[in-house]
Amino acid sequence: MIKIKTAIPQVKLTAWRSILLFSLLALGLISLAVRAAYLQGMHHDFLQKKGESRYSRVVDMNADRGMITDRNGHILAISSPVASIYADPKMIEIDPEKLKHLARLLEMEISEVNALINKENRRFVYLKRHIVPDTAEKIMKLKIRGIHLLYESKRYYPESEFAAHVLGFTDINDEGQEGVERGWQDLLAGELGRRRVLKDNKGQIIEDVENIRPPKPGQDLVLSIDRRVQYRAHAELKNAVLENRAKAGSIVVLDAQTGEILALTNLPAYNPNRRSSITNERLRNRALIDTFEPGSTLKPFTVAIAMEVGKVNSNTVFQTAPGMWQVGRKTIRDVSNKGDLTVAQIIQQSSNVGTAKIALSLEPQTMWEMFNRSGFGALTNSGFPGEASGILRPYNKWRPIEQATMSYGHGISTSLLQLARAYTIFTSGGELKPVSLLKQNMPVMGQRVISRDTAMAMSEMLEMATKPGGTAPLAQISGYRVAGKTGTAHKLVDGNYANKRYISTFVGFAPVSNPRLIIAVMIDEPSAGKYFGGAVAAPVFNKVMSSALRILNIPPDAPANNVITFTATPEIGDEG
């Protein structure tokens, strides 16, 4: 065998070239080492931030919204956990079969889902919010790149429409939009927390780095509302609106001594758990937002101030014949010729002529101050958003006929809550009590408006109005002494009094010997034939008051057979 040797060429650098190459390599290594040291030592924080900006994120941590309960701890509003599904359109990878499954679970059309996930200029888009967690888990098991899960909470209202106008509701972001939810938003919502997390290139959270700020849960609210009384008030109001074919209705129940709102409801109502059914007409909290002319329910305040300044007493006689009285070019009328009436009978039989004569014996300023101190023309400061103040015009602009008609509730406007609150001066010895939607645990101080003697005298007159011969015998309750005043007023439409369109009201309290509850009822446009307050609103008062007195275990102050039957129609005299 012959072996052939192959010569391998040897490359030999000259000395200067070897030194140059080695120097360049060494210089390069030294430069890299210096640069690394420089970056690590001098720009460490800057580089760290640049790196973290690519995978580190600060995200919000939701705070639990506070519960709302009634005065006895029954839950009226609570938040329950729900899930929301969102997508990152830039990261979406989905095949037709998974798209079909996704649309089915979301209860959406495939075209709807496609339109959302193809918004390539967006990095975040909700597919569906507030779905049950089980459905959300099924969606995540599809393992679709770019589809993510977010846990949120949804507000739930166990009493549905029964307390809707008190509570209001929250929007999809859990922010209060109406009622207590809006008025006490900051207190209920709490404060969001913040945490730093690491996310992978798919946008998924892979690690919690730190809690920057823990969430602060919202505070629970204990309302003055009594759920049992609220339910009865709503049920009886609904029956009355249907029976009288009325356009709307409202009712307010107050604690006569503290001014706490034990019940407040309106019709039409809405279910806050079904927000898609809410309309502006159903949304209005008429008892606080709508104003109306109170009619004869204002007469006790005119009489009270006349007694307070010594112009009259309960036995002072006024001539009301022949059932009409000329003031300037206008005529004030009663429904019939009542002849001579004492002040007590003027209230009992609701004489417009008698009340107007009492009013015109007073200085306009004196009468205005009485109305003003009783809360008319001013907010009740209940805390409810959008509350109306009503209208009480300056006394220096009153003409005699305006002063006369205002004495029986025309030319002045009020909300039902204002009217109910004003009657606290007759139940608390002459003091106007503040109203509250929150439960009060301490004694409540009022502002004195009239003397205790005047308040007691007015209470006796108002009790006469609920007995035979008065305008509201249908308000009588077995076992309890009841006092109150009816009101019937033509409805103002575009500044004019509408023919055959009425507002029927009744405000009363019980037990008279130790008043505990005030109830104000307003029926808007009854159209079934009856429209006087004594025939339409007083029966609602009767049913709600009867239930409330027994629910709250308030002891009777009269024999069980105290209800006196009557032969005259209850609406006689109730025209103011």
C-alpha positions in Angstrom: 0.0 0.0 0.0 1.3 3.3 -0.9 0.6 6.2 1.5 0.3 9.6 0.1 1.1 12.5 2.4 -0.9 15.6 1.9 0.8 18.8 2.8 -1.2 21.1 5.1 -0.3 24.7 4.5 0.8 26.6 7.6 -0.3 30.2 7.9 2.1 32.1 9.9 1.3 35.7 10.8 3.9 38.2 11.1 4.6 39.5 14.6 2.9 42.8 14.2 -0.3 41.3 12.8 -0.5 38.9 15.7 -0.1 41.7 18.2 -2.8 43.8 16.3 -5.4 41.0 16.2 -4.8 40.1 19.9 -5.1 43.8 20.8 -8.4 44.2 19.0 -9.9 41.1 20.6 -8.7 42.2 24.0 -10.0 45.7 23.4 -13.4 44.4 22.3 -13.7 42.2 25.5 -12.7 45.1 27.7 -15.2 47.4 26.0 -18.0 44.9 26.5 -17.0 44.4 30.2 -16.9 48.2 30.7 -20.3 48.6 28.9 -21.8 45.9 31.0 -20.4 47.4 34.2 -21.6 50.8 33.1 -25.1 49.7 32.3 -25.4 47.6 35.5 -24.0 50.2 37.7 -25.1 53.5 36.3 -28.3 52.7 34.4 -29.6 49.7 36.4 -32.9 51.4 37.4 -33.6 52.7 33.8 -33.0 49.3 32.3 -35.0 47.6 35.0 -38.0 49.9 34.2 -37.6 49.3 30.5 -37.6 45.6 31.0 -40.5 45.6 33.4 -42.5 47.8 31.0 -42.6 44.8 28.7 -44.0 42.3 31.1 -44.9 44.1 34.4 -48.3 45.7 34.8 -50.2 47.6 37.6 -53.8 46.4 37.8 -56.8 47.6 39.8 -58.2 45.4 42.6 -62.0 45.8 43.0 -63.4 46.8 46.3 -66.5 45.1 47.6 -69.5 47.4 47.5 -71.3 47.8 50.9 -74.6 46.1 51.6 -77.8 48.0 52.1 -80.2 46.7 54.8 -83.4 47.8 56.4 -83.5 49.0 60.0 -83.9 45.4 61.2 -81.0 44.0 59.2 -82.9 42.5 56.2 -80.8 42.8 53.1 -82.1 45.2 50.5 -79.1 45.3 48.2 -76.1 43.1 48.0 -73.3 42.4 45.5 -72.8 38.9 44.1 -69.7 37.6 42.2 -69.9 37.4 38.4 -67.4 37.0 35.5 -66.7 39.1 32.4 -65.1 37.8 29.3 -62.8 40.0 27.3 -60.4 39.7 24.3 -57.1 41.0 23.0 -57.8 41.2 19.3 -54.1 41.4 18.5 -53.5 38.1 20.2 -56.6 36.2 19.0 -56.1 32.7 17.5 -59.4 30.8 17.0 -60.6 28.2 14.7 -64.2 28.0 13.4 -65.2 25.2 15.7 -64.1 27.0 18.8 -65.7 30.2 17.6 -69.0 28.4 17.3 -68.6 27.0 20.9 -67.6 30.5 22.2 -70.7 32.2 20.6 -73.0 29.5 22.0 -71.6 29.9 25.6 -71.9 33.7 25.3 -75.4 33.5 23.9 -74.4 35.6 21.0 -74.4 35.4 17.2 -71.2 34.2 15.6 -71.2 37.4 13.6 -71.3 39.5 16.8 -68.3 37.7 18.3 -66.4 38.0 15.0 -67.0 41.7 14.9 -65.6 42.2 18.4 -62.5 40.0 18.1 -61.5 41.5 14.8 -61.0 45.0 16.1 -57.3 44.8 15.4 -56.7 48.4 16.5 -57.8 47.5 20.0 -56.0 45.6 22.8 -59.0 45.2 25.0 -62.6 44.6 24.2 -65.4 43.1 26.3 -67.2 40.1 24.7 -69.8 39.8 27.5 -70.0 41.1 31.0 -71.7 39.8 34.2 -72.1 36.1 33.3 -72.2 33.3 35.8 -68.8 31.9 36.9 -69.7 28.4 35.7 -70.2 29.7 32.1 -66.9 31.7 32.3 -65.0 28.5 33.4 -66.4 26.6 30.4 -65.2 29.4 28.1 -61.7 29.4 29.6 -61.5 25.6 29.1 -61.7 26.2 25.3 -58.1 27.6 25.7 -58.5 30.2 23.0 -55.4 32.4 22.7 -56.4 36.1 23.4 -59.5 35.3 25.4 -59.3 36.3 29.1 -61.4 36.2 32.3 -62.1 39.1 34.7 -64.0 38.7 38.0 -66.4 41.5 38.9 -69.6 41.9 41.0 -73.2 42.6 40.2 -75.8 44.3 42.4 -78.8 42.3 43.4 -82.0 43.6 45.0 -84.0 40.9 46.8 -87.1 43.1 47.2 -87.3 43.8 43.5 -89.8 46.6 42.8 -91.0 47.0 46.4 -88.1 49.2 47.4 -86.9 50.3 43.9 -87.4 54.0 44.3 -85.6 54.1 47.6 -82.6 52.0 46.6 -82.2 53.0 43.0 -79.6 50.8 41.2 -76.0 50.7 39.9 -74.8 50.5 36.3 -72.7 47.7 34.8 -69.6 49.3 36.4 -71.2 49.1 39.8 -71.6 52.8 40.2 -74.8 54.2 41.7 -77.2 55.7 39.2 -80.4 56.4 41.3 -81.7 56.6 44.8 -79.6 55.6 47.8 -77.1 53.9 45.5 -76.3 57.2 43.9 -76.8 59.5 46.9 -74.3 57.4 49.1 -72.1 56.3 46.2 -68.7 57.3 47.8 -69.6 55.5 51.1 -70.9 52.3 49.5 -68.2 52.0 46.8 -65.1 52.0 48.9 -61.7 52.5 47.2 -60.0 50.4 44.5 -56.8 48.6 45.4 -53.7 48.3 43.1 -51.3 45.5 42.6 -48.2 44.8 40.4 -48.3 41.6 38.3 -46.2 39.9 35.7 -47.8 39.0 32.4 -46.6 36.6 29.7 -46.7 37.4 25.9 -50.3 36.2 25.8 -51.4 38.8 28.4 -52.0 36.2 31.1 -51.0 37.0 34.7 -48.2 34.6 35.6 -47.1 36.1 39.0 -48.2 38.6 41.6 -45.3 40.9 42.4 -46.6 43.1 45.1 -49.7 44.8 46.6 -49.3 48.5 46.1 -52.5 49.4 47.9 -55.1 47.0 49.3 -58.7 47.6 48.3 -60.9 49.4 50.9 -64.4 47.8 51.1 -67.4 50.0 51.0 -69.4 50.6 54.1 -72.7 48.9 54.8 -75.7 51.2 55.0 -78.6 50.7 57.5 -81.7 52.5 56.2 -84.6 53.8 58.2 -86.9 51.7 56.0 -88.8 48.9 57.6 -89.2 46.1 55.0 -92.5 44.9 56.4 -94.1 48.4 56.4 -92.6 49.0 52.9 -94.2 45.9 51.5 -97.7 46.7 52.9 -97.4 50.3 51.6 -96.5 49.2 48.1 -99.2 46.5 48.0 -102.0 48.8 49.2 -100.9 51.7 46.9 -100.9 49.3 43.9 -104.4 48.2 44.7 -105.6 51.8 45.0 -104.0 52.9 41.7 -105.6 49.9 39.9 -109.0 50.3 41.6 -109.2 54.1 40.9 -107.7 53.7 37.4 -105.2 56.4 38.4 -102.2 57.6 36.4 -99.8 57.2 39.4 -99.5 57.2 43.2 -97.1 57.8 46.0 -97.0 57.0 49.8 -94.7 58.1 52.6 -94.6 56.6 56.1 -92.7 58.6 58.7 -91.8 57.9 62.3 -93.7 60.8 63.9 -91.1 61.4 66.6 -87.8 61.0 64.7 -88.7 61.8 61.1 -87.2 58.5 59.9 -88.7 57.3 56.6 -90.2 53.9 57.4 -91.6 53.4 53.9 -91.6 55.3 50.6 -93.0 53.9 47.4 -94.4 55.1 44.1 -96.3 53.7 41.1 -95.5 53.1 38.3 -92.5 51.1 39.7 -89.7 49.1 38.2 -87.6 46.0 38.9 -83.9 47.1 39.4 -82.8 43.5 38.7 -84.2 43.9 35.1 -82.7 47.2 34.0 -83.7 46.8 30.4 -87.3 47.3 31.4 -86.6 50.7 33.2 -88.2 53.7 31.6 -88.1 57.4 32.6 -91.8 57.2 33.6 -91.2 54.3 36.0 -87.9 55.7 37.2 -89.3 58.9 38.8 -89.4 58.9 42.6 -92.6 61.0 42.6 -92.7 61.3 46.4 -89.5 63.4 46.4 -89.1 64.7 42.8 -92.7 65.6 41.7 -94.4 68.6 43.2 -98.1 69.4 43.3 -100.6 71.8 44.9 -101.4 70.2 48.3 -105.0 71.5 48.4 -106.8 71.3 51.8 -104.0 69.4 53.5 -102.4 72.9 53.9 -105.4 74.4 55.9 -104.1 73.2 59.3 -101.0 75.4 58.9 -103.0 78.5 58.1 -105.2 77.9 61.2 -102.2 77.0 63.4 -100.5 80.3 62.7 -103.7 82.3 63.3 -104.0 80.5 66.7 -100.4 81.1 67.5 -100.6 84.9 67.0 -103.9 85.1 68.9 -106.2 85.9 66.0 -108.5 82.9 66.6 -109.1 79.9 68.9 -110.8 76.6 68.1 -114.2 78.1 69.0 -114.0 81.4 67.1 -117.0 81.5 64.7 -116.8 82.6 61.0 -119.8 83.1 58.7 -119.3 81.1 55.5 -122.8 81.6 54.1 -123.9 81.5 51.3 -121.0 79.1 50.5 -119.0 81.7 48.5 -117.0 84.8 49.2 -115.8 87.5 46.8 -112.2 88.5 47.0 -111.4 91.2 44.5 -112.8 89.9 41.2 -112.5 86.3 42.2 -115.0 84.1 44.1 -114.0 81.5 46.6 -116.4 78.7 46.9 -117.4 75.8 49.2 -119.2 72.8 47.9 -122.3 73.8 49.9 -123.6 76.6 52.2 -122.2 75.7 55.6 -123.4 78.8 57.5 -121.7 79.7 60.8 -118.6 77.5 61.5 -116.2 77.4 64.4 -112.5 77.2 63.5 -112.6 73.5 64.5 -115.5 72.9 62.1 -113.7 74.8 59.3 -111.0 72.1 59.6 -113.4 69.3 60.1 -115.6 70.2 57.1 -112.8 71.7 55.0 -114.3 75.1 54.3 -112.4 77.1 51.8 -114.4 80.3 52.6 -113.7 79.9 56.3 -109.9 79.3 55.8 -109.6 82.2 53.4 -111.2 84.6 55.9 -108.8 83.4 58.6 -105.9 83.9 56.2 -106.8 87.4 55.3 -106.9 88.3 59.0 -103.1 87.7 59.0 -100.2 89.7 57.7 -98.8 88.1 54.5 -95.3 87.9 56.1 -96.7 86.1 59.2 -98.4 83.5 57.0 -95.3 83.1 54.8 -93.0 82.6 57.8 -95.3 79.8 59.1 -95.2 78.0 55.8 -91.4 78.6 55.5 -90.7 77.3 59.1 -92.9 74.3 58.3 -90.4 73.3 55.5 -92.4 74.4 52.4 -90.3 75.8 49.6 -87.1 74.2 51.0 -85.3 70.9 50.6 -85.9 68.3 53.3 -82.2 67.3 53.1 -83.1 63.6 53.0 -79.9 63.0 51.0 -81.9 61.7 48.0 -80.5 63.0 44.7 -82.8 65.2 42.6 -85.1 66.1 45.5 -87.5 69.0 44.7 -87.9 72.0 47.0 -91.3 73.0 45.8 -92.4 76.7 45.4 -93.3 79.2 48.1 -93.4 82.6 46.4 -92.2 85.7 48.3 -95.0 87.3 50.5 -94.3 90.8 49.1 -95.7 89.6 45.7 -98.9 88.2 47.1 -102.2 89.7 46.1 -105.1 89.3 48.5 -106.7 86.6 46.3 -103.4 84.7 46.2 -103.0 84.9 50.0 -106.6 83.6 50.3 -106.2 80.6 47.9 -102.8 79.8 49.2 -104.4 79.2 52.6 -106.1 76.2 51.3 -103.2 74.9 49.2 -103.5 76.6 45.8 -100.6 78.7 44.4 -98.0 76.8 46.4 -96.3 73.5 45.5 -94.8 70.8 47.6 -93.5 67.2 47.4 -95.3 64.5 49.3 -92.2 64.0 51.5 -92.3 67.7 52.4 -96.0 67.5 53.2 -95.5 64.5 55.4 -92.6 66.1 57.2 -94.6 69.3 57.8 -97.2 67.3 59.8 -94.5 66.4 62.4 -95.2 69.8 64.0 -98.6 68.4 65.0 -97.2 65.1 66.3 -94.2 66.3 68.3 -95.5 69.2 70.3 -94.9 71.9 67.7 -91.4 70.9 66.4 -90.5 70.3 62.8 -88.4 67.1 62.7 -85.7 66.5 60.1 -86.3 63.5 57.8 -83.8 60.7 57.3 -83.4 57.7 55.0 -80.8 56.3 57.5 -81.6 54.7 60.8 -81.3 57.0 63.7 -79.9 55.6 67.0 -80.0 58.9 69.0 -82.9 61.2 69.9 -83.6 63.7 67.1 -83.9 67.4 67.9 -86.5 69.4 66.0 -87.0 73.1 65.2 -89.9 74.7 67.1 -92.5 76.1 64.8 -95.6 76.5 67.1 -96.3 76.0 70.7 -97.2 72.7 72.3 -100.7 74.1 73.1 -101.4 75.0 69.5 -100.1 71.6 68.3 -102.4 69.8 70.7 -105.4 72.0 69.6 -104.7 71.3 66.0 -104.4 67.5 66.7 -107.9 67.6 68.2 -109.3 69.4 65.2 -107.6 67.0 62.8 -109.1 64.1 64.7 -112.6 65.6 64.2 -111.9 65.5 60.4 -111.7 61.7 60.5 -115.1 61.2 62.3 -118.6 61.4 60.9 -119.2 65.0 59.9 -115.6 65.3 58.7 -114.2 64.7 55.3 -112.3 61.5 56.1 -114.4 59.0 58.2 -112.9 56.2 55.9 -109.6 56.9 57.7 -110.9 55.5 61.1 -109.1 52.5 62.5 -110.5 50.0 65.0 -108.8 50.4 68.3 -106.9 53.6 67.5 -107.6 57.3 67.5 -106.7 58.8 64.1 -106.2 62.4 62.9 -105.6 63.8 59.5 -106.7 66.0 56.6 -107.9 65.4 53.1 -106.9 67.3 50.0 -108.4 67.5 46.5 -106.9 69.8 44.0 -107.3 70.4 40.2 -104.2 69.3 38.5 -102.0 72.0 36.9 -101.2 71.2 33.3 -99.0 73.7 31.4 -99.8 76.4 33.9 -103.6 75.9 33.8 -106.0 73.9 35.9 -107.1 70.9 33.9 -110.8 70.0 33.9 -111.7 66.7 35.6 -108.0 65.9 36.4 -107.3 65.8 40.1 -104.6 65.2 42.7 -106.2 63.4 45.7 -104.3 63.4 49.0 -104.6 62.5 52.6 -102.1 63.1 55.4 -102.7 61.6 58.9 -101.2 60.2 62.0 -101.9 57.8 64.8 -102.4 57.0 67.7 -103.5 60.6 68.5 -102.8 60.1 72.2 -99.1 59.4 71.5 -98.4 59.9 67.8 -96.0 57.3 66.4 -96.6 57.2 62.6 -97.4 59.8 59.9 -98.7 58.6 56.5 -99.1 60.8 53.5 -100.9 59.4 50.4 -101.2 61.0 46.9 -103.2 59.5 44.1 -102.6 61.2 40.7 -105.6 61.5 38.3 -108.1 58.9 39.7 -110.5 58.2 36.8 -112.9 55.6 38.1 -115.6 58.0 39.3 -114.3 59.1 42.7 -111.7 61.8 43.1 -112.1 63.4 46.6 -109.2 62.8 49.0 -111.6 61.3 51.6 -112.9 58.7 49.2 -109.6 57.9 47.2 -106.6 58.5 49.5 -108.1 58.1 53.0 -108.8 54.3 52.5 -105.2 53.7 51.5 -104.1 55.5 54.7 -106.5 53.3 56.7 -105.1 50.0 55.3 -101.4 50.9 55.6 -101.7 52.5 59.0 -103.7 49.5 60.3 -101.0 47.1 59.2 -98.1 49.3 60.3 -99.5 49.8 63.8 -99.8 46.1 64.3 -96.5 45.3 62.7 -94.7 47.7 65.0 -96.7 46.5 68.1 -97.9 50.0 68.9 -100.5 49.7 71.6 -104.1 50.8 71.0 -105.4 54.0 72.5 -109.2 53.4 71.9 -111.8 50.7 72.3 -112.0 48.1 69.6 -115.5 49.4 68.7 -114.4 53.0 68.3 -115.1 53.2 64.5 -118.3 55.2 64.1 -120.4 54.4 61.0 -121.6 57.3 58.9 -124.4 57.9 56.5 -123.1 61.0 54.6 -120.7 60.6 51.8 -117.1 61.0 53.0 -116.3 63.6 50.3 -118.7 66.2 51.6 -116.9 69.5 51.9 -113.6 68.2 50.5 -113.1 70.6 47.7 -109.9 72.5 48.5 
